[in-house]
């Protein structure tokens, strides 16, 4: 956590589903709450469930409010319908914002349907942020690239934040899991630099860091050194894809 100060990071994103993450962050957040934009998430789909989830998150984080509360991984059709229906989770998030428990409301999604589902969500409610996968291998899939660009234009027009995850995803593990990520990440410094710089070249996105703490210093260093005049070309990225055996990581394991 102290490393974040060295790089000027002022946004912390967690979730009720991330094990003991909220409790562990709280130990440190008590001293630094005003220094950070604090975001968390709920996977509940009903009003009552989401309301209770938000309250538990506030208690675990030892704070009276978060800056952003997000509907977590809203990809399943049935769950989407429940969340937006009367008595659904969205009502609890709106209520939390009205009561000052959250400043902003967002929605997150994983997988190949993410851009399309986000556009659908934005047609129903004016969310403040979206979160979805964005990396070079994924953007080589024509359908995903087309839907992402459509979502990106809509978010840019409406001033909606775009959070890009899985930036340094390499591929699904061919064998056993070696890092604290369900996918195999890039690990070489130069590869991480290329992947991060390529993503940051999209001017209206920002990048949550990779989940494995051993890679965090490399990720932050790459972001700090970003220069829009030295973005890797598509040819360079294609070369890295071939060399490292990179491939889209979706469809993902169930529930991820």
C-alpha positions as a LaTeX table, in Angstrom:
\begin{tabular}{lrrr}
\hline
Residue & $x$ (\AA) & $y$ (\AA) & $z$ (\AA) \\
\hline
Unk1 & 0.00 & 0.00 & 0.00 \\
Unk2 & 2.87 & 2.37 & 0.76 \\
Unk3 & 4.14 & 1.76 & $-2.77$ \\
Unk4 & 1.05 & 3.53 & $-4.08$ \\
Unk5 & 2.23 & 6.84 & $-2.62$ \\
Unk6 & 5.52 & 6.56 & $-4.47$ \\
Unk7 & 3.66 & 6.52 & $-7.78$ \\
Unk8 & 0.89 & 8.98 & $-6.92$ \\
Unk9 & $-1.87$ & 6.38 & $-7.09$ \\
Unk10 & $-5.05$ & 7.76 & $-5.53$ \\
Unk11 & $-7.67$ & 5.12 & $-6.42$ \\
Unk12 & $-8.27$ & 1.85 & $-4.58$ \\
Unk13 & $-10.74$ & $-0.66$ & $-6.01$ \\
Unk14 & $-11.94$ & $-3.68$ & $-4.05$ \\
Unk15 & $-15.09$ & $-5.79$ & $-3.73$ \\
Unk16 & $-17.15$ & $-7.69$ & $-1.21$ \\
Unk17 & $-16.19$ & $-10.88$ & $-3.05$ \\
Unk18 & $-12.41$ & $-10.37$ & $-2.83$ \\
Unk19 & $-11.81$ & $-12.51$ & 0.23 \\
Unk20 & $-10.60$ & $-10.38$ & 3.16 \\
Unk21 & $-9.56$ & $-7.50$ & 0.91 \\
Unk22 & $-11.90$ & $-4.93$ & 2.46 \\
Unk23 & $-10.79$ & $-5.83$ & 6.00 \\
Unk24 & $-7.10$ & $-5.67$ & 5.11 \\
Unk25 & $-7.49$ & $-2.34$ & 3.31 \\
Unk26 & $-9.36$ & $-0.94$ & 6.33 \\
Unk27 & $-6.31$ & $-1.32$ & 8.58 \\
Unk28 & $-4.48$ & 1.14 & 6.37 \\
Unk29 & $-7.43$ & 3.21 & 5.16 \\
Unk30 & $-8.09$ & 4.56 & 8.66 \\
Unk31 & $-4.96$ & 6.70 & 8.34 \\
Unk32 & $-5.33$ & 7.60 & 4.67 \\
Unk33 & $-9.05$ & 7.71 & 3.82 \\
Unk34 & $-8.97$ & 11.28 & 2.53 \\
Unk35 & $-6.04$ & 10.54 & 0.23 \\
Unk36 & $-7.88$ & 8.01 & $-1.91$ \\
Unk37 & $-10.86$ & 7.52 & $-4.16$ \\
Unk38 & $-12.27$ & 4.32 & $-2.65$ \\
Unk39 & $-14.35$ & 1.92 & $-4.73$ \\
Unk40 & $-16.01$ & $-1.38$ & $-3.90$ \\
Unk41 & $-18.59$ & $-3.70$ & $-5.45$ \\
Unk42 & $-21.58$ & $-5.88$ & $-4.68$ \\
Unk43 & $-22.60$ & $-9.08$ & $-6.45$ \\
Unk44 & $-26.08$ & $-9.03$ & $-4.93$ \\
Unk45 & $-28.95$ & $-8.65$ & $-7.39$ \\
Unk46 & $-31.86$ & $-7.72$ & $-5.08$ \\
Unk47 & $-32.50$ & $-4.48$ & $-3.23$ \\
Unk48 & $-32.30$ & $-6.07$ & 0.21 \\
Unk49 & $-29.23$ & $-8.13$ & $-0.63$ \\
Unk50 & $-27.37$ & $-5.17$ & $-2.12$ \\
Unk51 & $-28.35$ & $-2.85$ & 0.74 \\
Unk52 & $-26.98$ & $-5.32$ & 3.28 \\
Unk53 & $-23.87$ & $-5.90$ & 1.17 \\
Unk54 & $-23.11$ & $-2.18$ & 0.97 \\
Unk55 & $-23.51$ & $-1.80$ & 4.73 \\
Unk56 & $-21.21$ & $-4.75$ & 5.39 \\
Unk57 & $-18.62$ & $-3.28$ & 3.03 \\
Unk58 & $-18.70$ & 0.04 & 4.86 \\
Unk59 & $-18.25$ & $-1.77$ & 8.17 \\
Unk60 & $-15.38$ & $-3.88$ & 6.86 \\
Unk61 & $-13.71$ & $-0.84$ & 5.31 \\
Unk62 & $-14.26$ & 1.15 & 8.52 \\
Unk63 & $-15.64$ & 4.12 & 6.68 \\
Unk64 & $-18.96$ & 5.95 & 6.48 \\
Unk65 & $-18.90$ & 6.23 & 2.69 \\
Unk66 & $-17.21$ & 5.03 & $-0.47$ \\
Unk67 & $-16.57$ & 7.07 & $-3.57$ \\
Unk68 & $-17.84$ & 4.42 & $-5.97$ \\
Unk69 & $-20.18$ & 1.46 & $-5.50$ \\
Unk70 & $-20.45$ & $-0.93$ & $-8.44$ \\
Unk71 & $-22.72$ & $-3.73$ & $-9.58$ \\
Unk72 & $-20.17$ & $-6.53$ & $-9.85$ \\
Unk73 & $-19.81$ & $-8.76$ & $-12.93$ \\
Unk74 & $-23.29$ & $-8.12$ & $-14.30$ \\
Unk75 & $-23.08$ & $-10.48$ & $-17.27$ \\
Unk76 & $-25.74$ & $-13.16$ & $-16.75$ \\
Unk77 & $-29.04$ & $-12.34$ & $-18.48$ \\
Unk78 & $-31.21$ & $-13.41$ & $-15.57$ \\
Unk79 & $-29.08$ & $-11.55$ & $-13.02$ \\
Unk80 & $-29.16$ & $-8.44$ & $-15.19$ \\
Unk81 & $-32.97$ & $-8.54$ & $-15.28$ \\
Unk82 & $-33.18$ & $-8.95$ & $-11.50$ \\
Unk83 & $-30.75$ & $-6.13$ & $-10.81$ \\
Unk84 & $-32.71$ & $-3.65$ & $-12.94$ \\
Unk85 & $-36.21$ & $-4.82$ & $-12.00$ \\
Unk86 & $-38.32$ & $-3.20$ & $-9.26$ \\
Unk87 & $-36.82$ & $-4.36$ & $-5.99$ \\
Unk88 & $-33.49$ & $-4.95$ & $-7.72$ \\
Unk89 & $-29.95$ & $-4.13$ & $-6.65$ \\
Unk90 & $-29.80$ & $-0.91$ & $-8.62$ \\
Unk91 & $-32.39$ & 0.61 & $-6.30$ \\
Unk92 & $-30.10$ & $-0.02$ & $-3.33$ \\
Unk93 & $-27.16$ & 1.64 & $-5.07$ \\
Unk94 & $-29.24$ & 4.68 & $-5.97$ \\
Unk95 & $-30.46$ & 4.88 & $-2.38$ \\
Unk96 & $-26.87$ & 4.67 & $-1.10$ \\
Unk97 & $-25.92$ & 7.57 & $-3.35$ \\
Unk98 & $-28.89$ & 9.63 & $-2.20$ \\
Unk99 & $-27.97$ & 9.01 & 1.45 \\
Unk100 & $-24.35$ & 9.99 & 0.92 \\
Unk101 & $-23.00$ & 6.46 & 1.40 \\
Unk102 & $-21.54$ & 6.56 & $-2.13$ \\
Unk103 & $-20.67$ & 9.42 & $-4.45$ \\
Unk104 & $-20.90$ & 7.50 & $-7.72$ \\
Unk105 & $-22.46$ & 4.32 & $-9.13$ \\
Unk106 & $-20.77$ & 1.99 & $-11.61$ \\
Unk107 & $-21.18$ & $-1.37$ & $-13.28$ \\
Unk108 & $-18.57$ & $-4.04$ & $-14.06$ \\
Unk109 & $-18.56$ & $-6.92$ & $-16.49$ \\
Unk110 & $-16.22$ & $-9.64$ & $-17.69$ \\
Unk111 & $-16.04$ & $-11.69$ & $-20.83$ \\
Unk112 & $-16.78$ & $-11.12$ & $-24.48$ \\
Unk113 & $-20.28$ & $-9.76$ & $-23.85$ \\
Unk114 & $-19.03$ & $-6.95$ & $-21.60$ \\
Unk115 & $-19.22$ & $-4.02$ & $-24.06$ \\
Unk116 & $-22.68$ & $-5.02$ & $-25.28$ \\
Unk117 & $-24.01$ & $-5.54$ & $-21.75$ \\
Unk118 & $-22.62$ & $-2.20$ & $-20.62$ \\
Unk119 & $-24.33$ & $-0.41$ & $-23.47$ \\
Unk120 & $-27.54$ & $-2.11$ & $-22.45$ \\
Unk121 & $-27.04$ & $-1.04$ & $-18.83$ \\
Unk122 & $-26.33$ & 2.54 & $-19.88$ \\
Unk123 & $-29.60$ & 2.60 & $-21.78$ \\
Unk124 & $-31.39$ & 1.94 & $-18.49$ \\
Unk125 & $-29.39$ & 4.07 & $-16.05$ \\
Unk126 & $-26.81$ & 6.83 & $-16.31$ \\
Unk127 & $-23.91$ & 5.05 & $-14.59$ \\
Unk128 & $-20.81$ & 7.03 & $-13.68$ \\
Unk129 & $-18.34$ & 4.29 & $-14.65$ \\
Unk130 & $-17.98$ & 1.00 & $-16.45$ \\
Unk131 & $-15.28$ & $-1.64$ & $-16.01$ \\
Unk132 & $-14.40$ & $-4.25$ & $-18.63$ \\
Unk133 & $-11.49$ & $-6.16$ & $-20.21$ \\
Unk134 & $-9.25$ & $-4.31$ & $-22.65$ \\
Unk135 & $-6.01$ & $-5.64$ & $-24.09$ \\
Unk136 & $-4.38$ & $-6.16$ & $-27.47$ \\
Unk137 & $-5.35$ & $-9.83$ & $-28.01$ \\
Unk138 & $-9.00$ & $-9.12$ & $-27.20$ \\
Unk139 & $-9.09$ & $-6.19$ & $-29.59$ \\
Unk140 & $-8.00$ & $-8.50$ & $-32.41$ \\
Unk141 & $-11.45$ & $-10.11$ & $-32.18$ \\
Unk142 & $-13.55$ & $-8.07$ & $-34.66$ \\
Unk143 & $-16.84$ & $-8.34$ & $-32.79$ \\
Unk144 & $-15.34$ & $-7.42$ & $-29.43$ \\
Unk145 & $-13.37$ & $-4.54$ & $-30.91$ \\
Unk146 & $-16.45$ & $-3.15$ & $-32.64$ \\
Unk147 & $-18.57$ & $-3.32$ & $-29.49$ \\
Unk148 & $-15.79$ & $-1.85$ & $-27.34$ \\
Unk149 & $-15.37$ & 1.10 & $-29.67$ \\
Unk150 & $-19.11$ & 1.69 & $-29.64$ \\
Unk151 & $-19.16$ & 1.66 & $-25.83$ \\
Unk152 & $-16.06$ & 3.85 & $-25.67$ \\
Unk153 & $-17.65$ & 6.49 & $-27.90$ \\
Unk154 & $-20.81$ & 6.48 & $-25.80$ \\
Unk155 & $-18.89$ & 6.81 & $-22.56$ \\
Unk156 & $-16.71$ & 9.58 & $-23.95$ \\
Unk157 & $-19.79$ & 11.49 & $-25.11$ \\
Unk158 & $-21.49$ & 11.14 & $-21.72$ \\
Unk159 & $-18.46$ & 11.63 & $-19.48$ \\
Unk160 & $-18.54$ & 8.07 & $-18.12$ \\
Unk161 & $-15.28$ & 6.65 & $-16.76$ \\
Unk162 & $-13.92$ & 3.57 & $-18.54$ \\
Unk163 & $-11.89$ & 1.19 & $-16.39$ \\
Unk164 & $-9.80$ & $-1.27$ & $-18.40$ \\
Unk165 & $-8.94$ & $-4.58$ & $-16.73$ \\
Unk166 & $-6.87$ & $-7.59$ & $-17.82$ \\
Unk167 & $-4.36$ & $-5.27$ & $-19.49$ \\
Unk168 & $-1.41$ & $-7.61$ & $-19.02$ \\
Unk169 & $-3.29$ & $-10.88$ & $-19.56$ \\
Unk170 & $-1.19$ & $-13.30$ & $-21.58$ \\
Unk171 & $-3.43$ & $-16.37$ & $-21.99$ \\
Unk172 & $-5.24$ & $-19.00$ & $-19.95$ \\
Unk173 & $-2.88$ & $-21.20$ & $-17.94$ \\
Unk174 & $-1.71$ & $-24.14$ & $-20.07$ \\
Unk175 & $-0.95$ & $-26.06$ & $-16.86$ \\
Unk176 & $-0.92$ & $-25.09$ & $-13.19$ \\
Unk177 & $-1.63$ & $-21.60$ & $-11.83$ \\
Unk178 & 1.59 & $-19.77$ & $-10.93$ \\
Unk179 & 0.36 & $-16.28$ & $-10.08$ \\
Unk180 & $-2.46$ & $-14.76$ & $-8.05$ \\
Unk181 & $-4.53$ & $-14.28$ & $-11.18$ \\
Unk182 & $-6.87$ & $-16.84$ & $-12.75$ \\
Unk183 & $-5.21$ & $-16.17$ & $-16.13$ \\
Unk184 & $-1.51$ & $-16.31$ & $-16.93$ \\
Unk185 & $-0.15$ & $-12.74$ & $-16.92$ \\
Unk186 & 2.77 & $-11.21$ & $-18.74$ \\
Unk187 & 5.73 & $-11.11$ & $-16.37$ \\
Unk188 & 8.70 & $-9.71$ & $-18.27$ \\
Unk189 & 9.25 & $-6.00$ & $-17.66$ \\
Unk190 & 9.42 & $-5.06$ & $-21.34$ \\
Unk191 & 6.25 & $-7.00$ & $-22.13$ \\
Unk192 & 4.35 & $-5.30$ & $-19.31$ \\
Unk193 & 5.58 & $-1.92$ & $-20.53$ \\
Unk194 & 4.28 & $-2.60$ & $-24.02$ \\
Unk195 & 0.91 & $-3.88$ & $-22.82$ \\
Unk196 & 0.36 & $-1.01$ & $-20.38$ \\
Unk197 & 1.51 & 1.68 & $-22.81$ \\
Unk198 & $-0.67$ & 0.27 & $-25.58$ \\
Unk199 & $-3.72$ & 0.44 & $-23.31$ \\
Unk200 & $-2.93$ & 3.90 & $-21.95$ \\
Unk201 & $-2.76$ & 5.20 & $-25.51$ \\
Unk202 & $-6.56$ & 5.09 & $-25.43$ \\
Unk203 & $-6.99$ & 8.54 & $-23.88$ \\
Unk204 & $-10.20$ & 8.07 & $-21.88$ \\
Unk205 & $-9.39$ & 4.81 & $-20.10$ \\
Unk206 & $-7.63$ & 4.16 & $-16.82$ \\
Unk207 & $-6.12$ & 0.90 & $-15.66$ \\
Unk208 & $-6.71$ & $-1.01$ & $-12.45$ \\
Unk209 & $-3.49$ & $-2.88$ & $-11.69$ \\
Unk210 & $-2.84$ & $-6.57$ & $-12.15$ \\
Unk211 & $-4.02$ & $-8.73$ & $-9.25$ \\
Unk212 & $-0.69$ & $-10.36$ & $-8.38$ \\
Unk213 & 1.27 & $-8.16$ & $-5.98$ \\
Unk214 & 4.62 & $-9.44$ & $-7.23$ \\
Unk215 & 3.85 & $-7.75$ & $-10.57$ \\
Unk216 & 2.55 & $-4.50$ & $-9.09$ \\
Unk217 & 5.91 & $-2.65$ & $-9.08$ \\
Unk218 & 6.46 & $-3.46$ & $-12.76$ \\
Unk219 & 2.92 & $-2.38$ & $-13.62$ \\
Unk220 & 3.20 & 0.94 & $-11.75$ \\
Unk221 & 6.63 & 1.64 & $-13.20$ \\
Unk222 & 5.32 & 1.04 & $-16.71$ \\
Unk223 & 2.38 & 3.38 & $-16.16$ \\
Unk224 & 4.61 & 6.08 & $-14.68$ \\
Unk225 & 6.86 & 5.99 & $-17.74$ \\
Unk226 & 4.03 & 6.28 & $-20.26$ \\
Unk227 & 4.80 & 8.62 & $-23.13$ \\
Unk228 & 2.07 & 9.12 & $-25.77$ \\
Unk229 & 4.81 & 9.76 & $-28.31$ \\
Unk230 & 6.31 & 6.28 & $-27.78$ \\
Unk231 & 3.31 & 3.97 & $-27.92$ \\
Unk232 & 4.14 & 0.49 & $-29.31$ \\
Unk233 & 2.89 & $-0.08$ & $-32.83$ \\
Unk234 & 0.46 & $-2.82$ & $-33.80$ \\
Unk235 & 3.38 & $-4.59$ & $-35.46$ \\
Unk236 & 5.30 & $-4.59$ & $-32.18$ \\
Unk237 & 2.27 & $-5.87$ & $-30.29$ \\
Unk238 & 1.68 & $-8.60$ & $-32.86$ \\
Unk239 & 5.30 & $-9.62$ & $-32.51$ \\
Unk240 & 4.94 & $-9.88$ & $-28.74$ \\
Unk241 & 1.75 & $-11.92$ & $-29.17$ \\
Unk242 & 3.56 & $-14.45$ & $-31.35$ \\
Unk243 & 6.68 & $-14.57$ & $-29.15$ \\
Unk244 & 4.74 & $-15.05$ & $-25.90$ \\
Unk245 & 1.93 & $-17.18$ & $-27.24$ \\
Unk246 & $-0.67$ & $-14.61$ & $-26.19$ \\
Unk247 & $-4.37$ & $-15.27$ & $-26.77$ \\
Unk248 & $-7.75$ & $-13.94$ & $-25.59$ \\
Unk249 & $-8.55$ & $-15.33$ & $-22.12$ \\
Unk250 & $-12.32$ & $-15.48$ & $-22.56$ \\
Unk251 & $-14.58$ & $-17.41$ & $-22.22$ \\
Unk252 & $-13.42$ & $-17.28$ & $-18.61$ \\
Unk253 & $-13.83$ & $-19.82$ & $-15.82$ \\
Unk254 & $-17.36$ & $-19.83$ & $-14.33$ \\
Unk255 & $-18.09$ & $-17.01$ & $-11.92$ \\
Unk256 & $-15.00$ & $-14.95$ & $-12.68$ \\
\hline
\end{tabular}
